[in-house]
């Protein structure tokens, strides 16, 4: 694992954006790369995107890959807290 794949989420991440993010996540996983997911700018995120991240994190951990959550925005943190999914992105979990 020599490099880190950077995934930029921008300000919105909804079901309309999931196919593109999914492709990026799969490519990083196929190459055995660590993944840095920049969720610092998110102002809107829906459940489909959170489910995608949750599934990716689970699969990445199973393969021994590192996922780095870059400065999660308040919107991101609030959304995962409301859904009771906050442990999946915390670095110390």
Backbone as CSV, one residue per row, in Angstrom:
resi,resn,N_x,N_y,N_z,CA_x,CA_y,CA_z,C_x,C_y,C_z
1,UNK,0.854,-1.165,0.000,0.000,0.000,0.000,0.899,1.227,0.000
2,UNK,1.233,1.723,-1.165,2.195,2.794,-1.307,1.573,4.168,-1.467
3,UNK,0.295,4.221,-1.778,-0.304,5.519,-2.032,-1.677,5.608,-1.380
4,UNK,-2.155,6.831,-1.384,-3.479,7.098,-0.829,-4.344,7.647,-1.946
5,UNK,-5.521,7.084,-2.079,-6.492,7.570,-3.047,-7.348,8.634,-2.373
6,UNK,-7.412,9.824,-2.966,-8.195,10.922,-2.401,-9.560,10.994,-3.067
7,UNK,-10.600,10.994,-2.251,-11.972,11.118,-2.721,-12.507,12.450,-2.209
8,UNK,-12.864,13.333,-3.116,-13.423,14.630,-2.763,-14.939,14.557,-2.859
9,UNK,-15.633,14.896,-1.789,-17.094,14.804,-1.768,-17.796,16.115,-2.080
10,UNK,-17.089,17.213,-2.023,-17.712,18.495,-2.327,-18.717,18.915,-1.272
11,UNK,-19.685,19.740,-1.688,-20.676,20.266,-0.756,-21.919,19.403,-0.659
12,UNK,-22.201,18.607,-1.698,-23.389,17.759,-1.694,-23.017,16.340,-2.079
13,UNK,-23.610,15.406,-1.380,-23.420,14.002,-1.732,-24.757,13.302,-1.529
14,UNK,-25.424,13.088,-2.653,-26.742,12.454,-2.632,-26.706,11.219,-3.521
15,UNK,-27.829,10.569,-3.615,-27.922,9.370,-4.434,-27.482,9.642,-5.879
16,UNK,-27.690,10.851,-6.344,-27.281,11.222,-7.706,-25.766,11.180,-7.886
17,UNK,-25.012,11.306,-6.801,-23.554,11.314,-6.852,-22.933,9.968,-6.497
18,UNK,-23.733,9.050,-6.003,-23.208,7.796,-5.465,-22.490,6.933,-6.501
19,UNK,-22.964,6.896,-7.729,-22.318,6.049,-8.741,-20.872,6.474,-8.961
20,UNK,-20.626,7.783,-9.037,-19.269,8.280,-9.247,-18.373,7.969,-8.050
21,UNK,-18.865,8.218,-6.854,-18.090,7.935,-5.639,-17.831,6.434,-5.517
22,UNK,-18.841,5.631,-5.815,-18.711,4.179,-5.747,-17.598,3.688,-6.674
23,UNK,-17.562,4.223,-7.887,-16.513,3.852,-8.843,-15.130,4.194,-8.294
24,UNK,-14.998,5.361,-7.694,-13.716,5.775,-7.123,-13.311,4.881,-5.949
25,UNK,-14.271,4.553,-5.107,-13.991,3.701,-3.953,-13.584,2.299,-4.392
26,UNK,-14.287,1.745,-5.378,-13.941,0.409,-5.883,-12.552,0.375,-6.493
27,UNK,-12.207,1.416,-7.243,-10.885,1.475,-7.865,-9.789,1.489,-6.808
28,UNK,-9.984,2.272,-5.764,-8.994,2.336,-4.690,-8.880,0.990,-3.997
29,UNK,-10.013,0.340,-3.757,-9.997,-0.951,-3.085,-9.311,-2.005,-3.956
30,UNK,-9.577,-1.980,-5.246,-8.975,-2.948,-6.165,-7.456,-2.797,-6.210
31,UNK,-6.976,-1.569,-6.040,-5.536,-1.315,-6.058,-4.908,-1.485,-4.686
32,UNK,-5.718,-1.788,-3.683,-5.196,-1.984,-2.334,-4.698,-0.710,-1.699
33,UNK,-5.271,0.411,-2.095,-4.828,1.704,-1.584,-5.609,2.127,-0.342
34,UNK,-4.928,2.867,0.490,-5.631,3.567,1.560,-6.495,4.628,0.898
35,UNK,-7.567,5.020,1.559,-8.477,6.000,0.986,-8.680,7.146,1.959
36,UNK,-8.493,8.355,1.467,-8.783,9.552,2.236,-10.064,10.145,1.662
37,UNK,-11.108,10.194,2.482,-12.396,10.704,2.035,-12.603,12.080,2.649
38,UNK,-12.619,13.098,1.787,-12.762,14.476,2.249,-14.244,14.819,2.375
39,UNK,-14.731,14.818,3.603,-16.122,15.159,3.885,-16.207,16.493,4.625
40,UNK,-15.143,17.280,4.526,-15.065,18.534,5.280,-15.980,19.626,4.739
41,UNK,-16.315,19.574,3.459,-17.134,20.626,2.845,-18.619,20.273,2.748
42,UNK,-18.981,19.067,3.152,-20.361,18.610,2.974,-21.359,19.496,3.709
43,UNK,-22.353,19.949,2.954,-23.462,20.708,3.514,-24.773,19.950,3.341
44,UNK,-24.726,18.883,2.546,-25.907,18.039,2.336,-25.450,16.629,2.012
45,UNK,-26.010,15.670,2.730,-25.707,14.262,2.477,-26.979,13.467,2.771
46,UNK,-27.243,12.478,1.928,-28.449,11.683,2.168,-28.090,10.278,2.630
47,UNK,-29.130,9.521,2.960,-28.947,8.190,3.515,-28.255,7.248,2.545
48,UNK,-28.528,7.371,1.256,-27.887,6.499,0.271,-26.367,6.663,0.302
49,UNK,-25.906,7.895,0.407,-24.462,8.153,0.465,-23.865,7.602,1.753
50,UNK,-24.576,7.761,2.857,-24.085,7.222,4.125,-24.023,5.700,4.089
51,UNK,-25.008,5.076,3.477,-24.992,3.620,3.351,-23.813,3.164,2.498
52,UNK,-23.527,3.908,1.439,-22.377,3.591,0.591,-21.087,3.661,1.400
53,UNK,-20.903,4.720,2.157,-19.706,4.862,2.981,-19.611,3.763,4.033
54,UNK,-20.729,3.453,4.656,-20.739,2.411,5.676,-20.306,1.070,5.081
55,UNK,-20.875,0.722,3.941,-20.523,-0.544,3.277,-19.058,-0.563,2.860
56,UNK,-18.600,0.561,2.304,-17.202,0.633,1.899,-16.284,0.458,3.096
57,UNK,-16.562,1.176,4.176,-15.716,1.093,5.372,-15.647,-0.339,5.886
58,UNK,-16.780,-1.017,5.923,-16.825,-2.413,6.381,-15.966,-3.302,5.479
59,UNK,-16.129,-3.171,4.179,-15.371,-3.992,3.234,-13.878,-3.656,3.245
60,UNK,-13.566,-2.376,3.361,-12.161,-1.960,3.404,-11.473,-2.533,4.644
61,UNK,-12.129,-2.448,5.785,-11.545,-3.013,7.013,-11.328,-4.512,6.876
62,UNK,-12.288,-5.189,6.260,-12.164,-6.642,6.074,-10.949,-6.989,5.219
63,UNK,-10.564,-6.084,4.324,-9.391,-6.306,3.472,-8.123,-5.688,4.050
64,UNK,-8.225,-5.140,5.238,-7.057,-4.551,5.881,-6.665,-3.198,5.323
65,UNK,-7.598,-2.521,4.660,-7.300,-1.213,4.078,-7.673,-0.101,5.050
66,UNK,-6.931,0.971,4.981,-7.127,2.120,5.852,-8.039,3.133,5.171
67,UNK,-8.987,3.648,5.940,-9.844,4.728,5.469,-9.632,5.923,6.385
68,UNK,-9.358,7.063,5.776,-9.120,8.295,6.524,-10.278,9.243,6.228
69,UNK,-10.948,9.691,7.274,-12.058,10.634,7.121,-11.513,12.024,7.387
70,UNK,-11.448,12.859,6.371,-10.833,14.171,6.472,-11.793,15.201,7.060
71,UNK,-11.545,15.587,8.270,-12.267,16.645,8.963,-13.767,16.652,8.661
72,UNK,-14.504,15.664,9.140,-15.943,15.593,8.853,-16.680,16.878,9.233
73,UNK,-17.494,17.360,8.294,-18.285,18.568,8.547,-19.355,18.292,9.602
74,UNK,-19.893,19.361,10.149,-20.968,19.226,11.137,-22.167,18.514,10.516
75,UNK,-22.488,18.814,9.280,-23.618,18.172,8.602,-23.389,16.665,8.510
76,UNK,-22.172,16.265,8.130,-21.847,14.844,8.042,-21.977,14.188,9.422
77,UNK,-21.370,14.795,10.414,-21.416,14.235,11.776,-22.844,14.139,12.302
78,UNK,-23.627,15.178,12.088,-25.015,15.159,12.541,-25.809,14.054,11.854
79,UNK,-25.603,13.884,10.554,-26.342,12.859,9.803,-26.020,11.458,10.309
80,UNK,-24.755,11.157,10.510,-24.416,9.814,10.983,-24.826,9.615,12.438
81,UNK,-24.782,10.662,13.224,-25.238,10.559,14.615,-26.730,10.267,14.674
82,UNK,-27.511,10.969,13.866,-28.963,10.765,13.839,-29.295,9.322,13.464
83,UNK,-28.533,8.760,12.537,-28.784,7.389,12.088,-28.115,6.351,12.985
84,UNK,-27.371,6.795,13.993,-26.702,5.856,14.897,-25.551,5.124,14.240
85,UNK,-24.924,5.753,13.249,-23.845,5.114,12.485,-22.484,5.761,12.753
86,UNK,-22.369,6.578,13.767,-21.165,7.382,13.937,-19.889,6.573,14.153
87,UNK,-19.964,5.397,14.699,-18.749,4.633,15.002,-17.982,4.233,13.753
88,UNK,-18.623,4.118,12.614,-17.917,3.632,11.433,-16.871,4.586,10.900
89,UNK,-17.010,5.883,11.125,-16.036,6.826,10.573,-15.071,7.392,11.607
90,UNK,-15.294,7.113,12.854,-14.401,7.633,13.886,-13.061,6.898,13.815
91,UNK,-11.980,7.647,13.888,-10.636,7.085,13.741,-10.284,6.121,14.859
92,UNK,-10.868,6.311,16.030,-10.522,5.472,17.170,-11.470,4.293,17.337
93,UNK,-12.405,4.127,16.398,-13.386,3.029,16.507,-12.787,1.719,16.083
